[in-house]
Amino acid sequence: MTDTIVEGDEIFTVVLESPDDVNLTPDMGTVTINDTSVVTPEFDQSSYTVPEDDGPVEVCLVVPDGQIERETVVQLVTMPGTATSGVDYDAGPYSVTFTVGSTRQCVEIGIPDDGTPEDDETVVISIPPSPDVSPPDPTTITIIDDDVVIGFERTIYTVGGDDGQVELTVSVLEGVPSGDVVVRLNTRDNTATSPADYSPIDQLLTFSPSRTSVTIPIDIATSVLNEPGENFFADLTLVSSGDDNVILEPDEAEVMIIQVGAARIGFERTEYVVDEGDGSVTVVVRVLDWATEWRC
């Protein structure tokens, strides 16, 4: 008789008896039934999904009711899919213990929030075969990257000294905010100084699921002829992120004010020759170049 109950080895005794006066020696024997039943666990889900900042994910195993009649330990093994062990998930070791009569046991797989913008990643959980366990098909954990990246769309902006204005654009470059995210933009002098060369900015920018880009105009003072080129910087700092993990990148942009100097005007040639009888000579005066200087 075969059963599927994991119960341990069993022993029963066989005794000889005779109604007559027969010498029965030995009259007793024992029979040991080796338990060859194995645990047949299944993952309670064929796949799991967890946001990166939600921390560990609970993985559960289930067995048929009444199968466990002795304590049984089941090992779980993690294998990288696209995730990296020790960076995107904790490798373990992991195990669960089924006590007598139990049908469900769970273990938490560690998922650290690494704060790095990246694609969604996977890790595979399997059960190695053993004399006591018949392994099921593996299950997969998908780690959803929850990082929201906000930054300047360009790191260098150029503007002519007589253009009057430059526009800086800050956008959500990766992810989608779950609520309002507030970022401060402020300008910082370098060789260009405010307010002489530009109008300073100290402004709060709010991003949301429906507002993912903001453009900020900065007034540029009209330049003086032959003034050298100058530059200043704009910086981003995080004010509030709500429930999101927000990364500011790039968080600095440079604005280069290109100044055009006075024109260099002169004769096209330094020597003209004309015959006395020609009556006239044409002398050409032209703009030879525009003197431009850049200073950082």
Secondary structure as GFF3:
##gff-version 3
##sequence-region A 1 296
A	DSSP	beta_strand	10	15	.	.	.	ID=ss1
A	DSSP	beta_strand	28	33	.	.	.	ID=ss2
A	DSSP	beta_strand	42	43	.	.	.	ID=ss3
A	DSSP	beta_strand	47	51	.	.	.	ID=ss4
A	DSSP	three_ten_helix	52	54	.	.	.	ID=ss5
A	DSSP	beta_strand	57	62	.	.	.	ID=ss6
A	DSSP	beta_strand	72	80	.	.	.	ID=ss7
A	DSSP	beta_strand	94	98	.	.	.	ID=ss8
A	DSSP	beta_strand	104	109	.	.	.	ID=ss9
A	DSSP	beta_strand	121	126	.	.	.	ID=ss10
A	DSSP	beta_strand	139	144	.	.	.	ID=ss11
A	DSSP	beta_strand	147	152	.	.	.	ID=ss12
A	DSSP	beta_strand	156	160	.	.	.	ID=ss13
A	DSSP	beta_strand	165	174	.	.	.	ID=ss14
A	DSSP	beta_strand	181	189	.	.	.	ID=ss15
A	DSSP	beta_strand	202	207	.	.	.	ID=ss16
A	DSSP	beta_strand	213	219	.	.	.	ID=ss17
A	DSSP	beta_strand	230	240	.	.	.	ID=ss18
A	DSSP	beta_strand	245	248	.	.	.	ID=ss19
A	DSSP	beta_strand	252	258	.	.	.	ID=ss20
A	DSSP	beta_strand	263	267	.	.	.	ID=ss21
A	DSSP	three_ten_helix	276	278	.	.	.	ID=ss22
A	DSSP	beta_strand	285	290	.	.	.	ID=ss23
###
